[in-house]
Amino acid sequence: MYLCRCRPLRTLISPACHGDSGRLGACACFTRLLPGNRVSVELGPWQATRARGGLRRVADLLLRWPVGMVLVSWRYLWRTTVLHRWEGEGATVDYPPELPPAVADDAIQHVTDGVGPLLHRRYRVRIRGTRCTPKQLMRRFVADLNAVVPSEVAFFRQLSGSQGPPQLGDEYVVRMPGPWDGPVRVVWTDAQSLRLATLRGHLEAGQIEFRTSCDDDALLFEIESWARAGDWLAHVAYNYVRLAKEIQLNMWTHCCLRACEIAGGRPDGGIFITTHRVTTLG
């Protein structure tokens, strides 16, 4: 039997009650009950990986972060794609969508768990010169998430779920240079969209969605996020030092350009980035 510390309302559970064996590892942490009511604390998969590979992770951080930042900065400076950026004040319409009950539990890191302003951001690119349909592009996009993000700053590693495209409830950890990893869960997926929610310990608190559609005679690819900083350190790095914000901007603009390449087309008019800042949550 296990005492799940991420789910206080379901105190005593067995692997069978927790779902299949893969879902047991979806908790951030769980405690095994031993004879005599003694407990043995066990780490969830992404925490255990960090504990086992501590020294290796530090070495990897020291090697990858400086090199990765140089490569990302160089790519950003020499990028010729026009970026149209707009920022303004937000309102309640900029709150994230509700999570489906089937995937919402105490392991989710909601925007209400975060620090600082809520940023509702949308990246949008129209793709010309392709015969690819929205469904075909999304199918190619989710086939390999690591093929669409810059490898210098991010790497998706699946923690739970079946082989193949992301399914509802699947969990990943996004390896990033710096003191944070990014555990996420698939909370929505269909033929033209994929939405992820952050789990405890993520750099941010919120959701992000990738989707495809048609815009007149062009193919449209969008990334929409609703997020706050996950803790005070991330809040300072993102909203004051602004370093994390620019790295994230480069990461998702790179993703938009990769979507154009995957579709076999080209960006039409650049990438449009809008940000609504909500300073007070109701």
C-alpha positions as protocol buffer text, in pm:
chain_id: "A"
residue {
  index: 1
  type: MET
  ca { x: 0 y: 0 z: 0 }
}
residue {
  index: 2
  type: TYR
  ca { x: 105 y: 359 z: -57 }
}
residue {
  index: 3
  type: LEU
  ca { x: 34 y: 690 z: 113 }
}
residue {
  index: 4
  type: CYS
  ca { x: 10 y: 943 z: -168 }
}
residue {
  index: 5
  type: ARG
  ca { x: 133 y: 1280 z: -41 }
}
residue {
  index: 6
  type: CYS
  ca { x: 18 y: 1454 z: -358 }
}
residue {
  index: 7
  type: ARG
  ca { x: -343 y: 1344 z: -306 }
}
residue {
  index: 8
  type: PRO
  ca { x: -442 y: 1408 z: 58 }
}
residue {
  index: 9
  type: LEU
  ca { x: -807 y: 1318 z: -7 }
}
residue {
  index: 10
  type: ARG
  ca { x: -704 y: 968 z: -121 }
}
residue {
  index: 11
  type: THR
  ca { x: -475 y: 881 z: 167 }
}
residue {
  index: 12
  type: LEU
  ca { x: -433 y: 506 z: 134 }
}
residue {
  index: 13
  type: ILE
  ca { x: -409 y: 365 z: -215 }
}
residue {
  index: 14
  type: SER
  ca { x: -284 y: 55 z: -387 }
}
residue {
  index: 15
  type: PRO
  ca { x: -118 y: 54 z: -729 }
}
residue {
  index: 16
  type: ALA
  ca { x: -441 y: -86 z: -875 }
}
residue {
  index: 17
  type: CYS
  ca { x: -653 y: 196 z: -725 }
}
residue {
  index: 18
  type: HIS
  ca { x: -405 y: 453 z: -848 }
}
residue {
  index: 19
  type: GLY
  ca { x: -453 y: 338 z: -1206 }
}
residue {
  index: 20
  type: ASP
  ca { x: -209 y: 128 z: -1405 }
}
residue {
  index: 21
  type: SER
  ca { x: 149 y: 86 z: -1289 }
}
residue {
  index: 22
  type: GLY
  ca { x: 263 y: 376 z: -1502 }
}
residue {
  index: 23
  type: ARG
  ca { x: 17 y: 614 z: -1337 }
}
residue {
  index: 24
  type: LEU
  ca { x: 159 y: 537 z: -994 }
}
residue {
  index: 25
  type: GLY
  ca { x: 477 y: 710 z: -1102 }
}
residue {
  index: 26
  type: ALA
  ca { x: 280 y: 1017 z: -1208 }
}
residue {
  index: 27
  type: CYS
  ca { x: 277 y: 1151 z: -852 }
}
residue {
  index: 28
  type: ALA
  ca { x: 544 y: 1402 z: -763 }
}
residue {
  index: 29
  type: CYS
  ca { x: 614 y: 1179 z: -464 }
}
residue {
  index: 30
  type: PHE
  ca { x: 456 y: 895 z: -272 }
}
residue {
  index: 31
  type: THR
  ca { x: 522 y: 711 z: 53 }
}
residue {
  index: 32
  type: ARG
  ca { x: 523 y: 335 z: 88 }
}
residue {
  index: 33
  type: LEU
  ca { x: 366 y: 189 z: 404 }
}
residue {
  index: 34
  type: LEU
  ca { x: 579 y: -81 z: 565 }
}
residue {
  index: 35
  type: PRO
  ca { x: 486 y: -328 z: 842 }
}
residue {
  index: 36
  type: GLY
  ca { x: 432 y: -158 z: 1177 }
}
residue {
  index: 37
  type: ASN
  ca { x: 309 y: 161 z: 1008 }
}
residue {
  index: 38
  type: ARG
  ca { x: 667 y: 256 z: 927 }
}
residue {
  index: 39
  type: VAL
  ca { x: 702 y: 459 z: 610 }
}
residue {
  index: 40
  type: SER
  ca { x: 955 y: 460 z: 330 }
}
residue {
  index: 41
  type: VAL
  ca { x: 963 y: 780 z: 128 }
}
residue {
  index: 42
  type: GLU
  ca { x: 1004 y: 725 z: -244 }
}
residue {
  index: 43
  type: LEU
  ca { x: 1052 y: 987 z: -509 }
}
residue {
  index: 44
  type: GLY
  ca { x: 845 y: 1022 z: -821 }
}
residue {
  index: 45
  type: PRO
  ca { x: 1022 y: 959 z: -1153 }
}
residue {
  index: 46
  type: TRP
  ca { x: 1137 y: 1310 z: -1234 }
}
residue {
  index: 47
  type: GLN
  ca { x: 1257 y: 1373 z: -875 }
}
residue {
  index: 48
  type: ALA
  ca { x: 1430 y: 1036 z: -858 }
}
residue {
  index: 49
  type: THR
  ca { x: 1610 y: 1107 z: -1183 }
}
residue {
  index: 50
  type: ARG
  ca { x: 1741 y: 1432 z: -1038 }
}
residue {
  index: 51
  type: ALA
  ca { x: 1853 y: 1258 z: -718 }
}
residue {
  index: 52
  type: ARG
  ca { x: 2029 y: 971 z: -897 }
}
residue {
  index: 53
  type: GLY
  ca { x: 2194 y: 1190 z: -1154 }
}
residue {
  index: 54
  type: GLY
  ca { x: 2283 y: 1485 z: -932 }
}
residue {
  index: 55
  type: LEU
  ca { x: 2653 y: 1509 z: -1014 }
}
residue {
  index: 56
  type: ARG
  ca { x: 2599 y: 1423 z: -1377 }
}
residue {
  index: 57
  type: ARG
  ca { x: 2327 y: 1688 z: -1398 }
}
residue {
  index: 58
  type: VAL
  ca { x: 2555 y: 1953 z: -1246 }
}
residue {
  index: 59
  type: ALA
  ca { x: 2829 y: 1865 z: -1496 }
}
residue {
  index: 60
  type: ASP
  ca { x: 2576 y: 1872 z: -1779 }
}
residue {
  index: 61
  type: LEU
  ca { x: 2450 y: 2210 z: -1658 }
}
residue {
  index: 62
  type: LEU
  ca { x: 2798 y: 2359 z: -1646 }
}
residue {
  index: 63
  type: LEU
  ca { x: 2870 y: 2239 z: -1999 }
}
residue {
  index: 64
  type: ARG
  ca { x: 2536 y: 2293 z: -2170 }
}
residue {
  index: 65
  type: TRP
  ca { x: 2414 y: 2620 z: -2024 }
}
residue {
  index: 66
  type: PRO
  ca { x: 2699 y: 2852 z: -2138 }
}
residue {
  index: 67
  type: VAL
  ca { x: 2725 y: 2682 z: -2478 }
}
residue {
  index: 68
  type: GLY
  ca { x: 2350 y: 2672 z: -2518 }
}
residue {
  index: 69
  type: MET
  ca { x: 2308 y: 3038 z: -2428 }
}
residue {
  index: 70
  type: VAL
  ca { x: 2577 y: 3138 z: -2680 }
}
residue {
  index: 71
  type: LEU
  ca { x: 2415 y: 2933 z: -2958 }
}
residue {
  index: 72
  type: VAL
  ca { x: 2067 y: 3060 z: -2876 }
}
residue {
  index: 73
  type: SER
  ca { x: 2185 y: 3422 z: -2862 }
}
residue {
  index: 74
  type: TRP
  ca { x: 2374 y: 3385 z: -3191 }
}
residue {
  index: 75
  type: ARG
  ca { x: 2072 y: 3233 z: -3362 }
}
residue {
  index: 76
  type: TYR
  ca { x: 1848 y: 3506 z: -3223 }
}
residue {
  index: 77
  type: LEU
  ca { x: 2076 y: 3790 z: -3338 }
}
residue {
  index: 78
  type: TRP
  ca { x: 2106 y: 3655 z: -3691 }
}
residue {
  index: 79
  type: ARG
  ca { x: 1744 y: 3557 z: -3738 }
}
residue {
  index: 80
  type: THR
  ca { x: 1590 y: 3744 z: -4031 }
}
residue {
  index: 81
  type: THR
  ca { x: 1227 y: 3659 z: -3958 }
}
residue {
  index: 82
  type: VAL
  ca { x: 1031 y: 3967 z: -3852 }
}
residue {
  index: 83
  type: LEU
  ca { x: 883 y: 3948 z: -3501 }
}
residue {
  index: 84
  type: HIS
  ca { x: 575 y: 4165 z: -3439 }
}
residue {
  index: 85
  type: ARG
  ca { x: 550 y: 4209 z: -3060 }
}
residue {
  index: 86
  type: TRP
  ca { x: 265 y: 4373 z: -2866 }
}
residue {
  index: 87
  type: GLU
  ca { x: 207 y: 4392 z: -2490 }
}
residue {
  index: 88
  type: GLY
  ca { x: -88 y: 4530 z: -2300 }
}
residue {
  index: 89
  type: GLU
  ca { x: -301 y: 4499 z: -1989 }
}
residue {
  index: 90
  type: GLY
  ca { x: -516 y: 4190 z: -1953 }
}
residue {
  index: 91
  type: ALA
  ca { x: -848 y: 4104 z: -1789 }
}
residue {
  index: 92
  type: THR
  ca { x: -1047 y: 3803 z: -1673 }
}
residue {
  index: 93
  type: VAL
  ca { x: -1083 y: 3684 z: -2035 }
}
residue {
  index: 94
  type: ASP
  ca { x: -708 y: 3611 z: -2022 }
}
residue {
  index: 95
  type: TYR
  ca { x: -746 y: 3345 z: -1750 }
}
residue {
  index: 96
  type: PRO
  ca { x: -654 y: 2990 z: -1857 }
}
residue {
  index: 97
  type: PRO
  ca { x: -922 y: 2737 z: -1957 }
}
residue {
  index: 98
  type: GLU
  ca { x: -1060 y: 2497 z: -1698 }
}
residue {
  index: 99
  type: LEU
  ca { x: -887 y: 2160 z: -1674 }
}
residue {
  index: 100
  type: PRO
  ca { x: -1079 y: 1841 z: -1752 }
}
residue {
  index: 101
  type: PRO
  ca { x: -1162 y: 1665 z: -1420 }
}
residue {
  index: 102
  type: ALA
  ca { x: -999 y: 1343 z: -1543 }
}
residue {
  index: 103
  type: VAL
  ca { x: -651 y: 1501 z: -1541 }
}
residue {
  index: 104
  type: ALA
  ca { x: -685 y: 1761 z: -1263 }
}
residue {
  index: 105
  type: ASP
  ca { x: -536 y: 1664 z: -926 }
}
residue {
  index: 106
  type: ASP
  ca { x: -307 y: 1802 z: -657 }
}
residue {
  index: 107
  type: ALA
  ca { x: 5 y: 1741 z: -866 }
}
residue {
  index: 108
  type: ILE
  ca { x: -101 y: 2019 z: -1108 }
}
residue {
  index: 109
  type: GLN
  ca { x: 69 y: 2355 z: -1054 }
}
residue {
  index: 110
  type: HIS
  ca { x: -212 y: 2601 z: -1127 }
}
residue {
  index: 111
  type: VAL
  ca { x: -168 y: 2972 z: -1204 }
}
residue {
  index: 112
  type: THR
  ca { x: -299 y: 3040 z: -853 }
}
residue {
  index: 113
  type: ASP
  ca { x: 7 y: 2857 z: -719 }
}
residue {
  index: 114
  type: GLY
  ca { x: 244 y: 3092 z: -903 }
}
residue {
  index: 115
  type: VAL
  ca { x: 408 y: 3425 z: -826 }
}
residue {
  index: 116
  type: GLY
  ca { x: 379 y: 3761 z: -999 }
}
residue {
  index: 117
  type: PRO
  ca { x: 159 y: 3865 z: -1293 }
}
residue {
  index: 118
  type: LEU
  ca { x: -30 y: 3623 z: -1515 }
}
residue {
  index: 119
  type: LEU
  ca { x: 94 y: 3644 z: -1873 }
}
residue {
  index: 120
  type: HIS
  ca { x: -142 y: 3537 z: -2149 }
}
residue {
  index: 121
  type: ARG
  ca { x: 73 y: 3506 z: -2458 }
}
residue {
  index: 122
  type: ARG
  ca { x: 4 y: 3397 z: -2815 }
}
residue {
  index: 123
  type: TYR
  ca { x: 257 y: 3322 z: -3090 }
}
residue {
  index: 124
  type: ARG
  ca { x: 101 y: 3310 z: -3437 }
}
residue {
  index: 125
  type: VAL
  ca { x: 248 y: 3234 z: -3779 }
}
residue {
  index: 126
  type: ARG
  ca { x: 73 y: 3203 z: -4116 }
}
residue {
  index: 127
  type: ILE
  ca { x: 234 y: 2941 z: -4340 }
}
residue {
  index: 128
  type: ARG
  ca { x: 237 y: 2983 z: -4717 }
}
residue {
  index: 129
  type: GLY
  ca { x: 353 y: 2754 z: -4997 }
}
residue {
  index: 130
  type: THR
  ca { x: 235 y: 2426 z: -4849 }
}
residue {
  index: 131
  type: ARG
  ca { x: -29 y: 2167 z: -4924 }
}
residue {
  index: 132
  type: CYS
  ca { x: -16 y: 2039 z: -4568 }
}
residue {
  index: 133
  type: THR
  ca { x: -349 y: 2038 z: -4384 }
}
residue {
  index: 134
  type: PRO
  ca { x: -392 y: 2145 z: -4018 }
}
residue {
  index: 135
  type: LYS
  ca { x: -439 y: 1782 z: -3911 }
}
residue {
  index: 136
  type: GLN
  ca { x: -132 y: 1668 z: -4103 }
}
residue {
  index: 137
  type: LEU
  ca { x: 84 y: 1940 z: -3949 }
}
residue {
  index: 138
  type: MET
  ca { x: -29 y: 1859 z: -3594 }
}
residue {
  index: 139
  type: ARG
  ca { x: 31 y: 1488 z: -3654 }
}
residue {
  index: 140
  type: ARG
  ca { x: 388 y: 1563 z: -3767 }
}
residue {
  index: 141
  type: PHE
  ca { x: 440 y: 1812 z: -3483 }
}
residue {
  index: 142
  type: VAL
  ca { x: 350 y: 1573 z: -3199 }
}
residue {
  index: 143
  type: ALA
  ca { x: 538 y: 1280 z: -3356 }
}
residue {
  index: 144
  type: ASP
  ca { x: 862 y: 1413 z: -3205 }
}
residue {
  index: 145
  type: LEU
  ca { x: 842 y: 1710 z: -2967 }
}
residue {
  index: 146
  type: ASN
  ca { x: 1221 y: 1730 z: -2950 }
}
residue {
  index: 147
  type: ALA
  ca { x: 1235 y: 1803 z: -3323 }
}
residue {
  index: 148
  type: VAL
  ca { x: 1051 y: 2133 z: -3278 }
}
residue {
  index: 149
  type: VAL
  ca { x: 1233 y: 2292 z: -2981 }
}
residue {
  index: 150
  type: PRO
  ca { x: 1595 y: 2419 z: -2974 }
}
residue {
  index: 151
  type: SER
  ca { x: 1801 y: 2136 z: -2829 }
}
residue {
  index: 152
  type: GLU
  ca { x: 2041 y: 2385 z: -2666 }
}
residue {
  index: 153
  type: VAL
  ca { x: 1780 y: 2486 z: -2407 }
}
residue {
  index: 154
  type: ALA
  ca { x: 1513 y: 2214 z: -2390 }
}
residue {
  index: 155
  type: PHE
  ca { x: 1466 y: 1838 z: -2419 }
}
residue {
  index: 156
  type: PHE
  ca { x: 1139 y: 1645 z: -2370 }
}
residue {
  index: 157
  type: ARG
  ca { x: 1162 y: 1314 z: -2182 }
}
residue {
  index: 158
  type: GLN
  ca { x: 848 y: 1104 z: -2137 }
}
residue {
  index: 159
  type: LEU
  ca { x: 776 y: 987 z: -1783 }
}
residue {
  index: 160
  type: SER
  ca { x: 449 y: 799 z: -1821 }
}
residue {
  index: 161
  type: GLY
  ca { x: 210 y: 690 z: -2093 }
}
residue {
  index: 162
  type: SER
  ca { x: 222 y: 469 z: -2398 }
}
residue {
  index: 163
  type: GLN
  ca { x: 451 y: 482 z: -2697 }
}
residue {
  index: 164
  type: GLY
  ca { x: 353 y: 710 z: -2981 }
}
residue {
  index: 165
  type: PRO
  ca { x: 190 y: 1055 z: -2993 }
}
residue {
  index: 166
  type: PRO
  ca { x: 99 y: 1226 z: -2661 }
}
residue {
  index: 167
  type: GLN
  ca { x: -225 y: 1101 z: -2506 }
}
residue {
  index: 168
  type: LEU
  ca { x: -446 y: 1247 z: -2234 }
}
residue {
  index: 169
  type: GLY
  ca { x: -274 y: 1205 z: -1896 }
}
residue {
  index: 170
  type: ASP
  ca { x: 76 y: 1137 z: -2036 }
}
residue {
  index: 171
  type: GLU
  ca { x: 355 y: 1312 z: -1845 }
}
residue {
  index: 172
  type: TYR
  ca { x: 687 y: 1456 z: -1959 }
}
residue {
  index: 173
  type: VAL
  ca { x: 974 y: 1642 z: -1803 }
}
residue {
  index: 174
  type: VAL
  ca { x: 1134 y: 1920 z: -2005 }
}
residue {
  index: 175
  type: ARG
  ca { x: 1506 y: 1923 z: -1925 }
}
residue {
  index: 176
  type: MET
  ca { x: 1633 y: 2281 z: -1920 }
}
residue {
  index: 177
  type: PRO
  ca { x: 1964 y: 2446 z: -1828 }
}
residue {
  index: 178
  type: GLY
  ca { x: 1937 y: 2615 z: -1492 }
}
residue {
  index: 179
  type: PRO
  ca { x: 1798 y: 2515 z: -1151 }
}
residue {
  index: 180
  type: TRP
  ca { x: 1457 y: 2407 z: -1291 }
}
residue {
  index: 181
  type: ASP
  ca { x: 1316 y: 2111 z: -1474 }
}
residue {
  index: 182
  type: GLY
  ca { x: 976 y: 2137 z: -1638 }
}
residue {
  index: 183
  type: PRO
  ca { x: 738 y: 1849 z: -1548 }
}
residue {
  index: 184
  type: VAL
  ca { x: 415 y: 1871 z: -1751 }
}
residue {
  index: 185
  type: ARG
  ca { x: 101 y: 1666 z: -1815 }
}
residue {
  index: 186
  type: VAL
  ca { x: -110 y: 1636 z: -2129 }
}
residue {
  index: 187
  type: VAL
  ca { x: -452 y: 1778 z: -2035 }
}
residue {
  index: 188
  type: TRP
  ca { x: -606 y: 1802 z: -2382 }
}
residue {
  index: 189
  type: THR
  ca { x: -533 y: 1661 z: -2724 }
}
residue {
  index: 190
  type: ASP
  ca { x: -723 y: 1622 z: -3049 }
}
residue {
  index: 191
  type: ALA
  ca { x: -645 y: 1616 z: -3421 }
}
residue {
  index: 192
  type: GLN
  ca { x: -544 y: 1983 z: -3428 }
}
residue {
  index: 193
  type: SER
  ca { x: -424 y: 2071 z: -3077 }
}
residue {
  index: 194
  type: LEU
  ca { x: -213 y: 1967 z: -2780 }
}
residue {
  index: 195
  type: ARG
  ca { x: -235 y: 2134 z: -2438 }
}
residue {
  index: 196
  type: LEU
  ca { x: 2 y: 2079 z: -2145 }
}
residue {
  index: 197
  type: ALA
  ca { x: -31 y: 2181 z: -1780 }
}
residue {
  index: 198
  type: THR
  ca { x: 259 y: 2236 z: -1542 }
}
residue {
  index: 199
  type: LEU
  ca { x: 322 y: 2003 z: -1248 }
}
residue {
  index: 200
  type: ARG
  ca { x: 476 y: 2081 z: -910 }
}
residue {
  index: 201
  type: GLY
  ca { x: 835 y: 2203 z: -940 }
}
residue {
  index: 202
  type: HIS
  ca { x: 799 y: 2359 z: -1286 }
}
residue {
  index: 203
  type: LEU
  ca { x: 960 y: 2693 z: -1368 }
}
residue {
  index: 204
  type: GLU
  ca { x: 610 y: 2824 z: -1443 }
}
residue {
  index: 205
  type: ALA
  ca { x: 257 y: 2767 z: -1319 }
}
residue {
  index: 206
  type: GLY
  ca { x: -7 y: 2738 z: -1590 }
}
residue {
  index: 207
  type: GLN
  ca { x: -85 y: 2586 z: -1929 }
}
residue {
  index: 208
  type: ILE
  ca { x: 39 y: 2597 z: -2287 }
}
residue {
  index: 209
  type: GLU
  ca { x: -139 y: 2491 z: -2606 }
}
residue {
  index: 210
  type: PHE
  ca { x: -13 y: 2417 z: -2957 }
}
residue {
  index: 211
  type: ARG
  ca { x: -273 y: 2419 z: -3235 }
}
residue {
  index: 212
  type: THR
  ca { x: -321 y: 2434 z: -3609 }
}
residue {
  index: 213
  type: SER
  ca { x: -604 y: 2573 z: -3824 }
}
residue {
  index: 214
  type: CYS
  ca { x: -678 y: 2740 z: -4157 }
}
residue {
  index: 215
  type: ASP
  ca { x: -668 y: 3119 z: -4202 }
}
residue {
  index: 216
  type: ASP
  ca { x: -827 y: 3202 z: -4537 }
}
residue {
  index: 217
  type: ASP
  ca { x: -591 y: 3043 z: -4791 }
}
residue {
  index: 218
  type: ALA
  ca { x: -303 y: 2990 z: -4547 }
}
residue {
  index: 219
  type: LEU
  ca { x: -215 y: 2731 z: -4283 }
}
residue {
  index: 220
  type: LEU
  ca { x: -205 y: 2873 z: -3930 }
}
residue {
  index: 221
  type: PHE
  ca { x: 15 y: 2756 z: -3640 }
}
residue {
  index: 222
  type: GLU
  ca { x: -30 y: 2902 z: -3292 }
}
residue {
  index: 223
  type: ILE
  ca { x: 115 y: 2863 z: -2944 }
}
residue {
  index: 224
  type: GLU
  ca { x: -95 y: 3003 z: -2661 }
}
residue {
  index: 225
  type: SER
  ca { x: 17 y: 3010 z: -2298 }
}
residue {
  index: 226
  type: TRP
  ca { x: -131 y: 3119 z: -1966 }
}
residue {
  index: 227
  type: ALA
  ca { x: 139 y: 3128 z: -1701 }
}
residue {
  index: 228
  type: ARG
  ca { x: 289 y: 3286 z: -1392 }
}
residue {
  index: 229
  type: ALA
  ca { x: 638 y: 3231 z: -1249 }
}
residue {
  index: 230
  type: GLY
  ca { x: 655 y: 2911 z: -1047 }
}
residue {
  index: 231
  type: ASP
  ca { x: 846 y: 3065 z: -755 }
}
residue {
  index: 232
  type: TRP
  ca { x: 1013 y: 3391 z: -648 }
}
residue {
  index: 233
  type: LEU
  ca { x: 1345 y: 3308 z: -813 }
}
residue {
  index: 234
  type: ALA
  ca { x: 1172 y: 3244 z: -1144 }
}
residue {
  index: 235
  type: HIS
  ca { x: 968 y: 3563 z: -1093 }
}
residue {
  index: 236
  type: VAL
  ca { x: 1287 y: 3769 z: -1061 }
}
residue {
  index: 237
  type: ALA
  ca { x: 1453 y: 3597 z: -1360 }
}
residue {
  index: 238
  type: TYR
  ca { x: 1147 y: 3642 z: -1579 }
}
residue {
  index: 239
  type: ASN
  ca { x: 992 y: 3974 z: -1480 }
}
residue {
  index: 240
  type: TYR
  ca { x: 1292 y: 4176 z: -1358 }
}
residue {
  index: 241
  type: VAL
  ca { x: 1614 y: 4039 z: -1510 }
}
residue {
  index: 242
  type: ARG
  ca { x: 1405 y: 3945 z: -1819 }
}
residue {
  index: 243
  type: LEU
  ca { x: 1661 y: 3680 z: -1922 }
}
residue {
  index: 244
  type: ALA
  ca { x: 1418 y: 3389 z: -1890 }
}
residue {
  index: 245
  type: LYS
  ca { x: 1157 y: 3584 z: -2085 }
}
residue {
  index: 246
  type: GLU
  ca { x: 1387 y: 3638 z: -2384 }
}
residue {
  index: 247
  type: ILE
  ca { x: 1506 y: 3276 z: -2380 }
}
residue {
  index: 248
  type: GLN
  ca { x: 1143 y: 3162 z: -2380 }
}
residue {
  index: 249
  type: LEU
  ca { x: 1061 y: 3404 z: -2663 }
}
residue {
  index: 250
  type: ASN
  ca { x: 1342 y: 3259 z: -2873 }
}
residue {
  index: 251
  type: MET
  ca { x: 1236 y: 2904 z: -2790 }
}
residue {
  index: 252
  type: TRP
  ca { x: 875 y: 2945 z: -2907 }
}
residue {
  index: 253
  type: THR
  ca { x: 959 y: 3155 z: -3214 }
}
residue {
  index: 254
  type: HIS
  ca { x: 1201 y: 2876 z: -3308 }
}
residue {
  index: 255
  type: CYS
  ca { x: 913 y: 2633 z: -3262 }
}
residue {
  index: 256
  type: CYS
  ca { x: 694 y: 2840 z: -3497 }
}
residue {
  index: 257
  type: LEU
  ca { x: 965 y: 2839 z: -3765 }
}
residue {
  index: 258
  type: ARG
  ca { x: 1012 y: 2464 z: -3725 }
}
residue {
  index: 259
  type: ALA
  ca { x: 638 y: 2420 z: -3779 }
}
residue {
  index: 260
  type: CYS
  ca { x: 679 y: 2605 z: -4109 }
}
residue {
  index: 261
  type: GLU
  ca { x: 962 y: 2370 z: -4208 }
}
residue {
  index: 262
  type: ILE
  ca { x: 766 y: 2060 z: -4105 }
}
residue {
  index: 263
  type: ALA
  ca { x: 473 y: 2180 z: -4315 }
}
residue {
  index: 264
  type: GLY
  ca { x: 706 y: 2239 z: -4611 }
}
residue {
  index: 265
  type: GLY
  ca { x: 616 y: 2607 z: -4632 }
}
residue {
  index: 266
  type: ARG
  ca { x: 742 y: 2950 z: -4529 }
}
residue {
  index: 267
  type: PRO
  ca { x: 625 y: 3215 z: -4277 }
}
residue {
  index: 268
  type: ASP
  ca { x: 399 y: 3480 z: -4427 }
}
residue {
  index: 269
  type: GLY
  ca { x: 465 y: 3823 z: -4278 }
}
residue {
  index: 270
  type: GLY
  ca { x: 672 y: 3706 z: -3982 }
}
residue {
  index: 271
  type: ILE
  ca { x: 564 y: 3587 z: -3637 }
}
residue {
  index: 272
  type: PHE
  ca { x: 304 y: 3778 z: -3437 }
}
residue {
  index: 273
  type: ILE
  ca { x: 345 y: 3774 z: -3057 }
}
residue {
  index: 274
  type: THR
  ca { x: 84 y: 3928 z: -2827 }
}
residue {
  index: 275
  type: THR
  ca { x: 105 y: 3943 z: -2448 }
}
residue {
  index: 276
  type: HIS
  ca { x: -170 y: 4038 z: -2203 }
}
residue {
  index: 277
  type: ARG
  ca { x: -48 y: 4100 z: -1847 }
}
residue {
  index: 278
  type: VAL
  ca { x: -291 y: 4044 z: -1561 }
}
residue {
  index: 279
  type: THR
  ca { x: -148 y: 4190 z: -1242 }
}
residue {
  index: 280
  type: THR
  ca { x: -442 y: 4108 z: -1012 }
}
residue {
  index: 281
  type: LEU
  ca { x: -613 y: 3773 z: -1020 }
}
residue {
  index: 282
  type: GLY
  ca { x: -978 y: 3764 z: -916 }
}
